[in-house]
Each structure stands twice: as C-alpha cells, then as structure tokens.
Amino acid sequence: MGKLPENFLWGGATAANQCEGGFQEGKRGIANVDVIPAGEDRFPVALGKLRMTACDEKHFYPSHEAIDMYHHYKEDIKMFAEMGFKCYRFSIAWSRIFPNGDDVQANEDGLKFYEDLIDECLNYGIEPLVTICHFDVPMHLVTEYGSWRNRRMVDFYLKYCEVIFRRFAGKVKYWLTFNEINMLLHMPFMGAGLLFEEGENEEAVKYQAAHHELVASALATKLAHELIPDAMIGCMLAAGNTYANTCAPEDVWKSMEKDRENYFFIDVQSRGEYPAYAKKMFERKEINILMEPEDEKILRENTVDFISFSYYSSRLTSADLEAGEKTSGNAFATLKNPYLKASEWGWQIDPLGLRITMNALYDRYQKPLFIVENGLGAVDMPAADGTIQDGYRIEYLREHIKAMVDAVDIDGVELLGYTAWGCIDLVSASTGELKKRYGFIYVDKEDDGKGTLQRSKKASFDWYQKVIASNGEDLD
Ligand code: BGP
C-alpha cells in the first residue's frame, strides 16, 4: 500500500482569464478580469477603488492574449498528458457562455470550445475539474446590476450553471462553485466585480455580496446533484493558517480572528449555516444582511461534498499594529516570519504550514480535501542551451508534497488530489506579470506581451512526471 490512495488525482491548475486569451473570439463578452490592466493601476482597479469599466488605449491588459491557450489547448493538454496528469483544473469563462450575463440564449461557440477542451482531456484519461467562476463576472452584469451586490446575480449564475451542467453531465464530475471565495473581501473588483460608491459602507456591501455568492453556491450544489448523479461539488478557499507572532494570548486571539475571516465562507458552505461569531460580528458592526426567507434552508440543505483550497504560504499576525515588518502573500498582508524564507515576490515558503492547514481544515469540516493550487512563482531564465533549470521550483514542490503526504499518511487527512498552480506559465493574478512563472512548461511570452508563445519543458516537467508515475513516492 502506497502512502497516497491509488486513485489520487495528480495534475495542474489554470484559470481562463490567466491563460486563454482570445478575449473577443467566439463571441465572448467582456468581463471584469479583462479591464484589469498591468502596471501601477492594477491594484487600485482590482480593489474596486479605481473605476475602470472598459479598456482604454493607455493601459496594457495582459489577459487579452495571455498565453493564447484558446488556440493552443490541444498542444498544452498533450503535454499535461505526457507528464501523466490524472486531472486538469481549469475554469470556464462565464462571458464565453453568456457574453452579457443576462442573455436569453447561451453562446454555442463558447460551449463548443469547452466541450472540445473537455473531450481532449477525456481522450487522455484526464479527469476535468471545472471552476465555474474563477474571479470573472461579465462586465454587463457589473455595470447594469452592480455585480454580486445584487440578488439577481444568483439567477444569472444559476442559469449559467444549468447550461454547463446539462452540457457536460457525464463528462465532468468535479466542480468548484467559486475560486477563492474569500478573495471577495480582499480584492473585491477582481474577485467579485464589486465597485464602490463614495462613502458607502464597503464591508456591508462585501458581506451582502458574499451572501449572494453563498446562496448561489448552495443552489448550484443542489442543481448539480440533481442533474449529474455522481457530481462532486466543492468550495474553494484561499487558505494558509495564521500564526500568532508571539505566545501572548492577545496575539493568539488575533490569529484566531484572522483565520475566522476566511473560514467564515467555508463554515457556511460546508456546515450549512452562518457561524455564531459572524452573526455577532454583523450585529456589532450594524451590518444587516438582507436574506430571503428560504435562504437559511437552502444553505443548510446544500452543503459541499469536498473542501478545495489554494495554499502558497502561512500567515503571521499580531495584536500589536506596530509589530514587525510586513510582506505580501496572495493578497493578504502578513508579518514577516523570521523562521521562513520567501519567494522573490515576498510570499513566505512554509511546507509544514501546508500540513498544519490541511489538519486544521480537516478537523473543522471532516470532509475530503483537495489541494487545487500550490506552487512557486519565480523568474525563470533559459540557459544558453535553451533548457530551463528550475531546481528552486522542484525544491518548493518537493517539500510541499512531502508535507502533504505526511498529512495523509501520518495524520489521516482524506485528500482527493493535488493540482499544481499554473502548470503552464500564465499571467499572474496579483501583478499581471508573466515573469512570475509557476509552470512545468515554459511559455515564451514577456510582461510587455512580446514573445513567440512557444512552449518548452522545464526541468520540473520531468521531475513532476516521475512524481506522478510513482504516486508521490519518488520525490528526488
Ligand atoms: C490565487 C488565484 C490564482 C493564481 C494564484 C497565484 O489567488 O486563485 O488565480 O493566480 O493565486 O497568484 P499570483 O498569480 O498572484 O502569483
């Protein structure tokens, strides 16, 4: 008996807006993710502070071409198959299926594109894992309805779900309702298409939007269970436990509060009700969430089948606002942990943190987990002979996979699979850069959009192939 289950789903993960390009092909509509530029305006736009509802000439929008997977997917999936992928996680771009979001008819070109992509996976025996919404909202729903702050989004989303569930039933078993649902709090425009009015209570808007997403997620879960008999529906959390800066109880308390900010979403999606601490917090802050009478029942009766999450780093916090130096980490500000090294982008590297996070999630929810993102964003320099020696990436992944295997083999955590983030180089969500590369496959494309788009294998390609072939036994 190996340490991991025999049917363990090894693979890789991408998101439509970060890899597809072809942003106006196949009658695709424009989405929030298309109007987020590279460069210094990226953060203000992603936060919903700088209003950008259409593209302009002044900015560069890296998602428009990205790595052009729209035209290269056959070649890319072939390489995934060569690595031995059992599973490929990708997202469907909502605006390819409903270009405006409120269209009467779904767009056949969009459906056909994903059908071909899914068939391509199935031909190689690769299990598709579909993210229904990876940050994207058709722009028309943002400008006309205010995106997720509006209850009507639940219906638009469900209609979209119904179309893709019906079309791909029998082909796709694993679905995620919203990528990193907690990102709504941290990057409200990028994560949920939210724009704010001067002087409004942003927190109240965010939690109202969160409620709509939570209800939409529960109703999508219900629908999937009705339409696809063997469906497995998961939630998706940007995870990474928060450590306390010191053993001062105030710091420990603070770290608990920080974790709850994120757990809040999964508590609802997995346990089926608003947790007591959240209800009390809303009371204290006078946040009055508008609910329909049936919402509590919908949430209670339609919890997810598994908990998926991204993990890049642990976090560190203190009750003392002046304590320590800060660093970045997947949109969450965190203190620098002196025991950890960090990536070139300041994301701290903590393999044991993955095991800690897995145990915390499994203890809390007692449902199977799925690691759907993990990896190292780094600058890769092709050597003179054209090879890309990314030993640093191999080291990162090796240590994280070891920790993951320990969580399963030693701690008994139930884990469905592991899909490495950005298995092929793609556009960074936070920075819009291409030089922040995660892939086993190098794509010749630069931050300014130049490049041949040619694909080549990095050293990590052969390494991951071996890892998968040995079901995680051979990590050398
Ligand atoms: C997560 C997102 C991904 C991905 C990843 C890496 O937040 O789900 O879309 O991009 O983080 O982050 P980045 O691209 O900013 O390095």
Boltz pocket constraint, residues with backbone or C-beta under 6 A from the ligand:
constraints:
  - pocket:
      binder: B
      contacts: [[A, 15], [A, 18], [A, 179], [A, 180], [A, 238], [A, 310], [A, 330], [A, 373], [A, 377], [A, 421], [A, 427], [A, 428], [A, 429], [A, 430], [A, 431], [A, 436]]
      max_distance: 6.0
